[in-house]
Amino acid sequence: MAKELEFLTKRSEDYSKWYNELVVKADLAEQSDVRGCMVIKPYGYAIWEKMQGILDAKFKLTGVQNAYFPLLIPKSFLSREAEHVEGFAKECAVVTHYRLKTNETHDGVVVDPEAKLEEELVIRPTSETIIWNTFKNWIQSYRDLPLLINQWCNVMRWEMRTRLFLRTSEFLWQEGHTAHSTREEAEERAKMMLQVYADFAEQYMALPVIRGVKSESERFAGALDTYTIEAMMQDGKALQAGTSHFLGQNFGKAFDVQFLNRENKAEYAWATSWGVSTRLMGALVMAHSDDNGLVLPPALAPLQVVIIPVGKPANMPTLDSKAAEITAGLKALGLSVKYDNADNKRAGFKFADYELRGVPVRLVLGMRDLERGEVEVMRRDTLEKQSVPLGGIEAYVKGLLDDIQQNIYRKAKEARDARVYECSSYAEFKERIKDGGFFLCPWDGTAETEARIKEETQATIRCVPFGVEQTPGVDMVSGRPSVARVLIARSY
């Protein structure tokens, strides 16, 4: 990297510090003056916008419509579903007053004690309660179902220890909420949306994921089943990359959402909810990036190709002309391209800066290249350079971007698969879990065993994975017969 840019801490030296530095130095986000909150900078937000656009289109293909619901939720709403309120009570931020007033010395403001709310309002930690209170007015008959709603918004969950993107008090997300006339239809929708998330993670984020169902203690508060996709970061820790919940009739009953079925009898509606958040930004960074900076899959990179001229000022008009021709050709293929001919930064600085930002392809254009009819091409995923003929460069770059997308996924999958272990010895597990990895282990199905694993190893049961043969076994902790082979890992 150029001398002008500070070096990152190496992943091998301090993975956590490397991540924290990279998010800031690559201009993705920074800490806010509001404790526990972050500022997402334009480059980081551009990645989030691409994620939003792709996911939003995928949701709508399944019949989902977007809406928006209030940020503030009456406290009494959260009390209606017992498991739900218990799960979120400790994370809630509460609004108690509606007005400020000037203080006695007229140099500041204080809360007006006369402006206390009759009922406190909770800043939404999630929106099941206020949405199902609204659904009561929208649903009367089976003809009103299914009701498929999504909203893009922010939520607040009070956090004591935060990390940019991975865990902040306020974060951005989407939350889908659907109502159905049958249990089977609701369960099918919950599983369908999990598959939408998995396809997005693998096809666009180049992030291999394991699909599965959560244990009872790890379920979403108020759910009968929580389905999850689990991804492995480069340090061997798991990151929950998306969840979809089958909520049964819990919220239908809590908010008296009934409909007349085809036999003209009243039934409670069946529910799902599902969501992903800006935590995906953290996953994108941690899963692929290296000691030089971000490595972005082309499908999500705000800038896919950068062209940098190298040469004397007198040659710039010629280089500018050729670069404009290449840029137009690449844009015609639907690619995002930047020609950086700014004369206030050295070429070496630009090279390092675009590597840091994870731009997938860099073209370097000089007079000697033009004379040979070539251009230097570097791919960010491997840092390999080669000279490529200018004739047909646009098609070459398009194909190269496809190859980079596939290679990033392949590399992540090979790294993940190499660290998935089968283990039936608790002593062996406790030793090996220190180095990270995903462990497939027999489990007796009890919360007692699950709690002991967490207390003694800081690892949790991530899910009962789909597609894993569930052969009889013996729980490695209790010695009792197992009910399932589960995926266990330390996690973010």
C-alpha positions in Angstrom: 0.0 0.0 0.0 1.1 3.6 -0.6 3.0 5.4 2.2 0.2 8.0 2.3 -2.3 5.4 3.7 -2.0 4.0 7.2 -1.5 0.3 7.4 -4.3 -1.9 8.9 -3.7 -4.1 11.8 -3.2 -7.6 10.4 -6.0 -10.1 10.8 -3.6 -12.7 12.2 -2.5 -10.2 14.9 -5.9 -8.9 16.2 -8.9 -9.8 14.1 -11.3 -7.6 16.1 -9.0 -4.6 15.8 -8.6 -5.3 12.1 -12.3 -5.2 11.6 -12.9 -2.0 13.6 -10.1 -0.2 11.8 -11.2 -1.4 8.4 -14.8 -0.2 8.8 -13.6 3.3 9.6 -10.7 3.5 7.2 -12.7 2.3 4.2 -15.2 5.0 4.9 -18.1 2.7 5.7 -19.2 4.1 9.1 -18.0 5.8 12.2 -19.0 6.2 15.8 -21.7 8.7 16.6 -21.7 11.2 19.5 -24.9 9.3 20.6 -23.7 6.4 22.7 -24.1 3.0 21.0 -25.2 4.5 17.6 -23.3 4.9 14.4 -23.1 7.2 11.4 -23.2 5.2 8.1 -21.1 7.1 5.6 -22.0 7.5 1.9 -19.8 4.6 0.7 -21.2 2.3 3.3 -24.7 3.4 2.7 -24.3 2.8 -1.1 -23.6 -0.8 -0.3 -26.7 -1.0 2.0 -28.8 0.6 -0.8 -27.7 -2.1 -3.2 -28.7 -4.7 -0.6 -32.0 -3.0 -0.1 -32.8 -2.8 -3.8 -32.0 -6.5 -4.5 -33.9 -7.8 -1.4 -36.9 -5.4 -2.0 -37.3 -6.8 -5.5 -37.0 -10.4 -4.3 -39.7 -9.7 -1.6 -42.1 -8.2 -4.2 -41.7 -11.2 -6.5 -43.3 -13.3 -3.7 -46.3 -10.9 -3.4 -45.0 -8.7 -0.5 -45.9 -5.0 -0.4 -44.1 -2.2 1.5 -45.8 -0.1 4.2 -44.7 2.0 7.1 -45.7 1.9 10.8 -45.0 4.3 13.7 -41.7 4.5 15.5 -43.3 4.8 18.9 -45.3 1.9 20.4 -47.6 2.3 23.5 -46.1 0.4 26.4 -49.3 -1.6 26.9 -49.0 -3.2 23.4 -45.8 -4.9 24.5 -47.6 -6.4 27.5 -50.1 -8.3 25.4 -47.8 -11.1 24.3 -46.0 -12.5 27.4 -42.9 -14.1 25.8 -42.5 -11.1 23.5 -42.3 -8.5 26.2 -40.0 -10.7 28.3 -37.7 -11.1 25.4 -37.3 -7.4 24.7 -38.1 -5.6 28.0 -34.4 -5.1 29.0 -33.5 -3.6 25.6 -36.3 -1.0 25.3 -35.8 2.8 25.2 -38.8 4.5 26.7 -40.3 8.0 26.0 -41.8 9.4 29.2 -42.4 13.2 28.4 -43.4 15.1 25.3 -41.9 18.5 25.9 -38.8 20.5 27.0 -38.6 23.9 28.5 -35.9 26.5 29.1 -34.1 26.1 32.4 -34.0 28.8 35.1 -30.8 30.4 33.9 -32.0 30.4 30.3 -28.9 28.8 28.9 -30.3 25.4 28.2 -33.3 23.1 28.3 -34.8 20.6 30.8 -37.6 18.1 30.7 -40.9 19.8 31.5 -42.2 17.8 34.5 -45.7 19.0 33.5 -45.4 17.2 30.2 -45.4 13.6 31.4 -47.2 11.2 29.1 -50.2 9.3 30.4 -48.8 6.2 28.9 -45.1 5.7 28.1 -44.1 5.0 24.5 -41.4 2.5 23.5 -39.1 3.2 20.6 -39.7 0.1 18.5 -37.3 -2.8 19.1 -39.4 -4.6 16.5 -42.9 -4.0 15.3 -45.0 -7.1 15.7 -47.2 -5.5 18.4 -48.1 -2.2 16.6 -48.5 -4.0 13.2 -50.8 -6.7 14.6 -52.8 -4.0 16.4 -53.2 -2.4 12.9 -53.9 -5.8 11.2 -57.0 -6.1 13.3 -58.6 -3.3 11.3 -57.5 -4.7 7.9 -58.6 -8.4 8.3 -62.2 -9.5 8.6 -62.5 -12.4 6.1 -60.4 -15.2 4.6 -60.6 -13.1 1.4 -58.3 -10.5 3.1 -55.6 -13.2 3.5 -52.8 -13.7 3.0 -51.7 -10.2 4.0 -48.0 -9.8 3.1 -46.4 -6.6 4.4 -42.8 -5.4 4.8 -41.3 -2.2 6.1 -37.8 -0.7 5.8 -37.0 1.3 8.9 -34.7 1.7 12.0 -35.1 0.1 15.4 -33.7 0.6 18.8 -32.4 -2.1 21.1 -30.3 -0.7 24.0 -26.8 -2.3 23.9 -24.1 -2.0 26.5 -21.2 -3.1 24.3 -21.4 -2.1 20.6 -19.5 -2.7 17.4 -20.1 -0.9 14.1 -22.7 -2.8 12.0 -22.5 -6.0 14.1 -24.2 -4.7 17.2 -25.4 -1.1 17.7 -28.3 0.4 19.7 -29.9 1.8 16.6 -29.7 -0.1 13.3 -31.4 -0.2 9.9 -33.3 -3.3 8.8 -36.4 -4.6 7.0 -39.1 -6.5 8.9 -41.7 -8.5 7.1 -45.0 -9.3 8.8 -47.5 -11.6 7.2 -51.0 -13.0 8.2 -52.4 -16.2 6.9 -55.6 -18.3 7.1 -53.8 -21.6 7.9 -50.9 -22.9 9.9 -49.5 -24.7 6.8 -49.5 -21.5 4.7 -47.8 -19.5 7.5 -45.1 -22.1 8.0 -44.5 -22.3 4.2 -44.1 -18.5 4.1 -41.6 -18.5 6.9 -39.5 -21.1 5.2 -39.9 -19.3 1.8 -38.5 -16.1 3.2 -35.5 -17.9 4.8 -34.7 -19.3 1.3 -34.9 -15.8 -0.1 -32.3 -14.7 2.5 -30.1 -17.7 1.8 -30.2 -17.1 -2.0 -29.3 -13.4 -1.5 -26.4 -14.3 0.9 -24.9 -16.8 -1.5 -25.6 -15.3 -4.9 -25.0 -11.6 -4.1 -22.9 -11.5 -0.9 -20.9 -14.5 -2.0 -21.5 -15.8 1.6 -22.1 -19.5 2.1 -24.7 -20.2 4.8 -26.1 -23.1 6.7 -29.9 -23.2 7.0 -31.6 -24.5 10.1 -34.1 -24.1 12.9 -33.2 -22.6 16.3 -33.5 -24.4 19.6 -36.3 -23.3 21.9 -34.1 -21.1 24.0 -32.6 -19.3 20.9 -36.0 -18.6 19.3 -37.3 -15.1 18.7 -39.5 -13.9 21.6 -43.0 -15.1 20.9 -42.2 -17.5 18.0 -43.1 -21.2 17.8 -40.2 -21.7 15.4 -37.3 -19.5 14.3 -35.5 -20.4 11.1 -32.0 -19.1 10.6 -29.1 -18.8 8.1 -25.7 -19.0 9.8 -22.4 -17.8 8.2 -18.8 -18.3 9.3 -16.5 -15.4 9.5 -12.8 -15.7 8.8 -11.9 -16.1 12.5 -14.2 -19.2 12.7 -17.0 -17.5 14.6 -20.7 -17.7 13.5 -22.8 -14.8 12.5 -26.6 -15.0 12.3 -27.2 -13.5 8.8 -31.0 -13.6 8.7 -34.0 -15.1 10.5 -37.6 -16.0 9.7 -40.2 -16.7 12.4 -43.3 -18.8 12.5 -45.4 -17.0 15.2 -48.4 -19.3 15.2 -51.6 -17.6 16.4 -49.8 -15.9 19.4 -50.1 -12.3 18.0 -53.5 -13.0 16.4 -54.8 -13.9 19.8 -53.0 -11.2 21.7 -54.5 -8.5 19.4 -57.8 -10.3 18.6 -57.1 -10.5 14.9 -59.9 -12.8 13.8 -61.3 -13.6 10.3 -64.3 -15.5 9.0 -63.2 -18.6 7.3 -64.9 -20.3 4.3 -67.4 -21.9 6.7 -68.2 -18.5 8.1 -66.6 -19.4 11.4 -64.3 -17.0 13.3 -60.6 -18.0 13.5 -57.4 -16.3 14.7 -54.9 -15.4 11.9 -51.6 -17.2 11.7 -48.5 -15.1 11.6 -44.9 -14.8 10.4 -42.2 -12.2 10.7 -38.7 -12.1 9.1 -35.8 -9.7 8.9 -32.3 -8.8 8.0 -30.4 -5.7 9.1 -27.2 -3.7 8.6 -25.5 -6.6 10.4 -25.1 -7.9 6.8 -22.6 -5.1 6.2 -20.5 -6.5 9.0 -20.8 -10.0 7.6 -19.7 -8.7 4.2 -16.5 -7.1 5.7 -15.6 -10.0 8.0 -16.1 -12.8 5.6 -14.1 -11.7 2.6 -11.7 -8.8 3.3 -8.0 -9.0 3.7 -5.0 -7.1 5.2 -5.1 -4.6 2.3 -8.8 -3.6 2.9 -12.2 -4.5 1.7 -12.9 -7.3 -0.8 -16.3 -6.6 -2.2 -18.3 -9.0 -4.3 -19.0 -7.2 -7.6 -22.8 -7.7 -7.2 -22.7 -5.4 -4.2 -19.8 -3.1 -4.9 -20.9 0.6 -5.4 -18.0 1.0 -7.8 -17.2 -2.1 -9.9 -14.4 -0.7 -12.1 -11.9 2.1 -11.6 -9.7 3.4 -14.4 -6.5 5.2 -13.5 -4.3 7.0 -16.0 -0.5 7.0 -15.5 1.6 9.4 -17.5 2.9 12.9 -18.1 0.5 15.9 -18.1 1.1 16.3 -21.9 -0.3 12.8 -22.5 -3.4 13.2 -20.5 -5.7 14.4 -23.3 -4.9 11.2 -25.2 -5.4 9.0 -22.1 -8.6 10.9 -21.2 -10.0 10.2 -24.7 -9.3 6.5 -24.6 -10.6 6.2 -21.0 -13.8 7.9 -22.0 -14.3 5.3 -24.8 -13.7 2.4 -22.4 -15.9 3.9 -19.7 -18.8 4.3 -22.2 -18.4 0.7 -23.3 -18.5 -0.6 -19.7 -21.4 1.5 -18.7 -23.3 0.2 -21.7 -23.0 -3.2 -20.1 -24.6 -1.9 -17.0 -21.4 -1.7 -14.9 -20.5 1.1 -12.5 -17.3 2.8 -13.6 -15.1 5.7 -12.4 -12.3 7.3 -14.4 -10.1 8.9 -11.8 -7.8 11.5 -13.5 -7.6 13.8 -10.5 -4.1 15.4 -10.5 -3.9 16.1 -6.8 -3.1 12.5 -5.8 -0.3 10.2 -6.9 -1.2 7.0 -8.8 0.2 5.0 -5.9 -2.1 6.6 -3.4 -5.1 5.9 -5.8 -4.1 2.3 -6.1 -4.0 1.8 -2.4 -7.2 3.8 -1.8 -9.2 1.7 -4.2 -7.8 -1.5 -2.9 -8.8 -0.3 0.6 -12.3 0.3 -0.6 -12.6 -3.1 -2.3 -13.2 -2.0 -5.9 -13.3 -5.3 -7.7 -11.4 -4.3 -10.9 -8.7 -1.7 -11.6 -7.6 -0.7 -15.0 -4.3 1.3 -15.4 -3.8 3.1 -18.6 -0.5 4.6 -19.8 1.0 5.7 -23.1 3.1 2.6 -23.4 0.0 0.5 -22.9 -1.8 2.4 -25.6 1.1 2.0 -28.0 1.0 -1.8 -27.4 -2.8 -1.8 -27.6 -3.1 -3.0 -24.0 -4.3 -2.1 -20.6 -3.2 -3.4 -17.2 -6.0 -5.1 -15.3 -5.9 -6.0 -11.6 -8.5 -8.1 -9.8 -9.0 -7.1 -6.2 -9.9 -10.6 -4.9 -6.4 -12.1 -5.7 -4.4 -8.9 -6.4 -3.3 -10.5 -9.7 -2.3 -8.2 -12.6 -2.1 -8.9 -16.3 -2.0 -6.9 -19.5 -5.1 -7.4 -21.7 -5.7 -6.3 -25.3 -7.8 -3.1 -25.5 -9.9 -4.7 -28.2 -12.8 -6.4 -26.4 -11.8 -5.0 -23.0 -15.4 -4.4 -22.1 -16.4 -8.0 -22.5 -13.3 -9.2 -20.8 -14.0 -7.0 -17.7 -17.6 -8.2 -17.6 -16.5 -11.8 -17.6 -13.8 -11.0 -15.1 -16.4 -9.5 -12.7 -18.4 -12.7 -12.9 -15.4 -14.8 -12.2 -14.5 -12.6 -9.2 -18.0 -13.0 -7.8 -17.7 -16.8 -8.1 -14.2 -17.0 -6.8 -15.0 -15.0 -3.6 -17.9 -17.4 -2.9 -15.7 -20.4 -3.7 -13.0 -19.2 -1.4 -15.4 -18.5 1.5 -17.1 -21.9 1.1 -13.8 -23.8 1.0 -12.7 -22.0 4.2 -16.0 -22.7 5.9 -16.1 -26.3 4.9 -12.6 -26.9 6.1 -13.7 -25.8 9.6 -16.9 -27.8 10.0 -16.2 -30.7 12.4 -18.1 -33.6 13.7 -17.5 -34.0 17.4 -18.9 -36.3 20.1 -16.3 -35.8 22.9 -17.0 -32.9 25.2 -13.4 -32.7 26.3 -12.3 -32.5 22.7 -14.9 -29.9 21.9 -13.9 -27.6 24.8 -10.4 -27.6 23.6 -11.0 -27.2 19.9 -13.7 -24.6 20.1 -11.1 -22.1 21.3 -9.8 -22.0 17.7 -13.2 -21.4 16.3 -15.2 -23.5 13.8 -18.6 -25.1 13.4 -19.2 -28.3 15.3 -21.8 -30.9 14.5 -22.6 -32.5 17.8 -25.3 -34.9 19.2 -27.7 -33.0 21.6 -30.2 -34.4 24.1 -32.6 -31.6 23.5 -32.6 -30.2 27.0 -32.1 -26.5 27.9 -29.9 -27.7 30.8 -27.3 -29.1 28.5 -27.5 -26.1 26.2 -27.0 -23.7 29.1 -24.0 -25.7 30.4 -22.3 -25.6 27.0 -22.8 -21.8 26.8 -21.5 -21.2 30.3 -18.4 -23.4 30.0 -17.4 -22.6 26.5 -19.1 -19.4 25.4 -20.5 -21.3 22.4 -24.2 -21.7 21.6 -26.3 -24.0 19.6 -26.7 -22.1 16.3 -29.4 -24.3 14.8 -30.5 -27.8 14.0 -29.2 -27.7 10.4 -31.3 -28.8 7.5 -29.9 -31.5 5.2 -27.9 -33.2 7.9 -28.6 -36.8 8.5 -30.0 -37.2 12.0 -28.6 -40.5 13.1 -29.0 -41.7 16.7 -26.2 -40.7 19.0 -25.2 -39.9 22.6 -25.1 -36.3 23.9 -21.4 -35.4 24.5 -22.3 -33.5 27.7 -25.0 -35.5 29.5 -24.4 -39.0 28.0 -28.1 -39.2 27.3 -29.5 -40.3 23.9 -29.5 -37.4 21.4 -32.6 -36.0 19.7 -30.7 -34.2 17.0 -27.3 -33.3 15.7 -26.9 -29.5 16.1 -24.5 -26.9 14.9 -22.5 -25.3 17.8 -20.2 -22.3 17.5 -19.0 -19.2 19.2 -20.7 -16.2 17.6 -21.0 -12.5 17.1 
